[in-house]
């Protein structure tokens, strides 16, 4: 359990072996997580179209909060990685503790708000469903909201493991979590007849277990970044607001970016819920499949926090830019094969799900368009901002994402759906236009040097 090795001599900061050891477990972890998510949707689809529509609607909101917790985790991971790169293990561990405490507190507050206002929230998101779909949405949202505090702890923990380059531990924890989730679904959805409630309970149990496991791992003081054990008479859960401000300097812009991005998707869901149930189910299935094909690229993006963060902390700005370019090239190589397969063979992917006949051609068309746009712009749109955030340039990525979301993804969705009558495809075309604008802005920023001069620690 050690950080990535940085050479003391030569031009390379990390060996290729180091990068492979970091990235491969992350790819395996992300593949498993998305495949389990696809299995969830496939299992729920056996209950009926209304169940898929309910889960799809609520998962749009769930992803909003998952992104929020992940953003806070990324903020703590960047701070810890930079301290580690500097050789300051004491402050790296202090950042770890404050990340775990603050994330748990934030996630608990969010869960409380959801529990109190779940009906109003579903009402804002879904104005076109039948009563059965709405009631299933209530159930699924309430149960999954109970898991937020545990999800916050888990995300904080895996962020810290990745910051020190220990992606194997995060992989095995993720495997355990997802096996519990899929096993619970297999038992509770159909055999026990709980439907979407069974899916929600499985999610809750898996996140409770994963939070406990990740916390136990981080108490091992042999790791470069770890949690100190409580001492007698110590107020262990005391907030260190100076350290929290450092974490929030990256985490808050990143959290606002991701949260407002998901708020936009929630608003767009207001358009999607007016479509027939089969089309809504097609949208949920396309979301699951599209998240699958870019897993390797996403894993490389996660790895960049450790690589770029440690290099920036060590004051090696030229190395940070060099390795960012190398990681970007790897992203392009990684997204091509699965997206090419999706373009030529979308039907086998769609046929994994019990989708009504009316939704199949819609899903096939959307996935083909997605595959082309993903090959062209996904790495620039979602990979490059990871490099900027790891250096502390989170405010810029936030500003670009918010403007792009409001003007293109949200505004263009209404224009294409209602103005040009493009239906569900219009929503996805608007999303790809958003990607193009993001890519242009991030490329211009990366070509300069301002992002390398940001100060986090």
N, C-alpha and C positions, 0 to 999 in steps of 0.2 A: 504494500500500500504506500506508494511513493508518488511524488510529483513527477512530471515529465522531466527527463534529463536534458539540461541545457549545456551544451559544450562550453568549455572555457577557452577553447582555441578553435581556429578555423572559421569559416564563414557561416556554417549552418548552426542554428540554435537548437534544432531538434533533428534527430535522425529519422529517416523514413520508417524505420522499425517502430520508433516512438509513436509516429502518427498513425500507423496501421494498428498498433496496440490500443490506441485511444479510440479510433474511428470504428473498427469492426464490431466491438461490443455495443457501441451506440446504434449501429445499423441493425444488429440483431434485436436490440431492445425496442427500437422504434417499429421494426417489422412486426414483432410480436404484438405490440400495443395496438397497431392499426388492424392487424388481422383479427385480433380479439374483438375490436370495435365492429369490424365487418361481420364477424360471427354473431355478435349481439344483434345487429340489425337483421341478419338472416334468420336468427331464432325468433325474434319478435315478429318478423314478417309472417311467420306461420300462424300467429294469432289473428291477423287480419290487417287490412289496409289502414284502418283507423289507429291501430297500435303503432304501426310504422310512422304514421303522420304525427302522432302524439310524441313519440320518442324523438323524431326529427326536430319538432318544434322546440321541445325542452332542451335538447342537446345544443341547439343554437345558443341558448342562454347559458347552459353549463360550460360551453367552450369559452364564453365571455369571462367567466370567473376562473376557469382553468388558466386562461391566458393572463389574467391579473396575478394569480399566485405564481405563475411561471415567470412573470416579469419581475416580481419582487425577488424571486429566487435568483434570477439572472443578475439583478442589482447586487445582491450579496455575493454571488459567485465572482463577478467582476472585481469587486473590492477585495475579496479574499485572494483571488488569483494574482492581483497586482501586488498585494502585500507579500505573497509567496514568492513572486518573481524578484522582489526586493530583498528577500531573505528574512523578513520580519514575521516569524511564525506566531509570535505572541499576539500581534494585532490581527493576523489572519484568523486565529482561533476566536478572538473577541468578536470579529465580524460574523463568524459562523454562529456563535451563541445569539447575538442580537438578531440575526436573520431568522433563526428558528422561532424565537419568542415573538417577534413582531408579525411574522407571517401567520402564526397560530392565532394571535389576537385579531388580526384583520379578517382571517377566514371565519372565525367564530362570529364576528359582527355581521358579516355578509350572510351567514347561515341564519342568524336570528331575523334579519330583515326579510329574507325569503320566506321563512316560516310564517311571519306575520302577514305578509302582503302577497302570498303566492297566487291568490285568485285574481287580484288586480293585475299582477304581472302577466299572467296568462291571458287575461282579457286584452291587454295592450298588444300582445304578440299574435293572438289568434282571433280574428273576427269573422272567420268564414267556415268554421268547422261545425259538425253535428255535436250534440250533447255528449255522446259516447266518447268522442275524441277529446273533448275538453276535459271531461272527468278523468280520463286516463292521463292527460297532461298534468292535472293537479296532483295525482298520486305519484307520478314519476318525479316531478319536480321536488315535492316535499321530501321524499326519501333520499334522493341524491343530494339535496341541500344539507342534510345531516352529515354527509361525508366531507363537506368542505374543510372543516378544521384539520381533519386527518390528511386530506389531499394537500393542504397548505404545508404541513410538516413534511410530507413525503417529497413535494417539489423542492422545498428548501434543502432537504438532505441530499437529493440527487444532484442538485445544482452545485453543492459543495464538493461532492465526490468528483464531478466532472471538472471543477475548477482546479483540482489537484491532479487531474489526469487519471483518476481511478474509475474508469468507466466500467470495469468488470463487475465491481460491487453494485453499481447502479443497475447493470444489466440483470444480475441474478435476483435483485430485489424486485425489479419489474416483472421478471418471469414468474416469480411467486405470486405477485399481485394479480397478474393476468390469468394465471391458471386457476386461482380461487374464483375470479370473476366468471370465467367461462364455465367452470365446473358448477358454480352456483346457478348460472343461467340454465344449464342443461337439466338441473334438478328442479328448479323453482318455476320456470316459465311454463313448461308443459306438464311434466309429471305431477307437480303440486297444484297446477291450475292457477297460478298467481299472475300470469301474463306480465304486463309492464311493471307491476309491483315486484315480481320476482327478479326482473332485470335490475330494478333499483336497489333491492336488498343485497343482491350479489355485488353490485358496485360498492355499496356501503361497507360490507364485510371485507372486501379486498383492500379498500383504502385504510381501514382500521389496522389490519395486519401489516400492511406495508409501512405505515407511519411508525408502528412499534419497532419493526425490524430496522428501518433506516436510522432511528434514534439510537438503538443499541449499537449499531455499527459505528456511529459517529462518536460514541463514548470511548472508543479504543484510542488511547493516547499515543500509540505508535504511529498514527497517521500524521502527515504534515499539518493538516487542518482537522481539528477534532473539537468535541465539546468537553470542557472541563467538568469533572464530577463535582456535584454539590458538596460544599464543606459545612460543617456544623456551625450554626449561627449566621450563615451567609444568606442574604436575600437573593437567592439564585435568579429569580425572575425580574430583577430590577432592570429597567430600561436604561441603556447608555445612549442618550439622545445625540451625542456627538457622532458616535459610530452609526447610529440609525440614519442620521442626516447624510452620511457618506453613502450608505446603501441606497437611500431614497433618491440621491442625486442621479443615479442611474435607473433605479427601480421605478420611481414615480413617472418620469417621462415615458419609460418603456411600458409601464402599466397603463398610463393614460392612452398611449398609442394603441396597445393591444385591446384595451377595454372599449375605447371609442370605435375602434375598428369592428369589434364585435357588436357594439351598439348599432352601428350601421347595418350589420348583418341581421340584427334583430328587427330593425325597421324594414329591411328588405323582406324579412319573413312575413311582414304584414301584407306584402304583395303576394308572396307565394301561397299564403293561406287562403287566398281568394280563388286559387286554381282548384280543379277537381282533385279528389283524393288520390287518384292514380298518378297524376302529374306531381303532386306533393311527395308521394312515395318515391317517384323517379328522382326527384331532387335530393332526397335523403340518401338514396342509393348512390347517386353520382358523387355526393360529398364523401361517402365512405370509400369509393373506388379511387377518386382523385387524390385523397390523402395517402393512399397506398403507394402510388407510383413514384412519389418524390421522397420516400423515406430515406434513401441513401444520402440525398442532398441535404435533407433536414438534419441527419446525424452529423454530417460534416460541419453544418452550421453550429450545432451544439459544441462540437470539438473546438471550434474557433475561439470560444470564450477562454478555454485553458491556454491555447497557443498564443493568441494575440494578447490576452490579458497578462500572462506572465512576461511576455516580451516587453510590453509597455511598462510594467512594473520594474523591470530590470533596466529601463532606459534605452532599449534597443529598438528605436523607432524604424530604422531602415529595415531591420529584420522583420518587424511586425508587418510592414507593407509587403515585403517580399513573400512572406508566408501567407498573407491574405490572398495574393495573386495565385499562389500555388493551390490553396484551398478552393478558390473560385474555379480554377481549371478542373479540379477533381469533382466539383459539384456538377459542372457541365457534362463531364464524362459519365457521372452516376445517374443523371436524370434521363439520359437519352434512351437506354435500352427498354425500360418499362413503358415509357411514354410512346415509343415507336410501336411496341407490342399492343398497347392500348388503342392506338390509331387504327392498326390493321385488323385487330381482333377484339372489338369492344363487346360483341355479343356474348362470348363465353363469360366475361366478367359480369355482365348484367344478368345472365341466366343463373348465377349463383344465388340470386334472390327470388323470392316468390312475388314478382311484380306483375300487376295486371297488364293485359295485352296492350291497352291504350297507352301505357307509360313506357313500353319498351322502345319504340322508335324515337321517342323524345330523349330517352337516356342515351341511346346510341349516338345520336347527333351531337348532343352536348359533350360526350366523352371524346369524340373525334376532334372537335374544336379545341377542347381543353388540352389534348395531347400536343397539338401543334404549338399552341401558345406557351405551354409549359416548357417545351424544349427550347424555345426562343428566349423567354424572359424570366422564368422562375428563379434561376440562380441569381440573377442581378437584382430581382425584386425582393427576394427573401433571404438570400445568402449574404449579399454585400452589407446590408444593414447590421448583421451580426458582428462584422469586423469593426464597424463604426462604434457600436455600443460597447464592445469589449475595450475600446480605447477611451470610453467615457463620453462619446459624442451622441448621447441618447436624445438630447433635445432636438437635434436636427432631424433624426429619423422620425421622431414623434410629429414634428411639424409637417414633414412631407406626407406621412401616412394619413394624417387627419385631413389635410387639404385634398389629397387624392381621393380619399374615401367619400368626402362630401360632394366633390364636384363630379367625379366619374362613377364610382361604384354605386353610390346612392342616387345622385341626380340622373345619371344615364340610365339606370334601371327603370325609373319611372318613365323616362322619355321613350325608351325602346319597347317597354311592355305596353304602355297606354297610348303612346304617340304612334308607334310603328306596328303595334299589335304582334310583336315577336314572341309573346308568351314567355315560358320559362327560359328559352334560349337567350332572350334579351337580357335577363338577369346575369347570365354567365358571360355574355359578350361585354357587358358593362364592367364586370370583374376583370376581364383581360385588358380592357382599356386602362383600368386602374394600375395594373401591373406595368404597363408600358411607361406611364408617367413616373411611377416609382423608380423604375430602372434608370431612366434618363437622369433624374435628380441624384440618385445615389452614385452613379458613375461620375458625374461632375464633381461631387463632393470628394469621392475617393481619389480622383486625379490630383487634387490639391493636397495641402499639408495641414489645414486647420484641424482636421479630425485627430491628427497625431499630437496636437498641442493641448488637448483637454486634460484637466487635472481632476483626479478622483481621490487619490490618497496624498 
